[in-house]
């Protein structure tokens, strides 16, 4: 379990880890999940397979026809160059007729690979939009006795590697409302908690933007380790100043 609020300044300069497109995706709020990857249409593959089967059959029948023609013509008349060519070409066609299946299969695989690359590029584009600040979410579920559970979760950034971040999900609270309560009360309570979660998420987003802006300003286009360290210090100082300036803000309550 992850405890304690992370410091946004610790994540400046990091990039989202590709694990967020895999197992770590479940740690994100449902409203920021990447769009589902559609299954590529298989009609193109089916058409190519049908074309390959047709060409295979036509090549086999054509090859047999040429061999038969060459043999029959050689029997009925003097064996000549045309008969020899017909038999040779026909035998070649019969021997290689399965090649069309392999050609169409390889073509279909190439087209599928292109589709998957396009889909992957779309997922990576979405990944670059993920920013490392804490989110709060509310989810409801129905228990066996008909009561409603309202669960609050915290989704906070964690460092995945030296240059990347991911997210961890931590349940914060469960609130169970009896099935005897009117639906309006359940709905109002869930919406109150969602508004509070949204306000706290927005607060974390602002904290992240302050740290990120200070980091980018201090970096000034340089990307060496010393300058990155100085930029992180500047980000932490800007964040600390923002927190101190708002110490007298009222707590986030509904």
Order of alpha helices (4+ residues) and beta strands (2+ residues): beta-alpha-alpha-alpha-beta-beta-beta-alpha-alpha
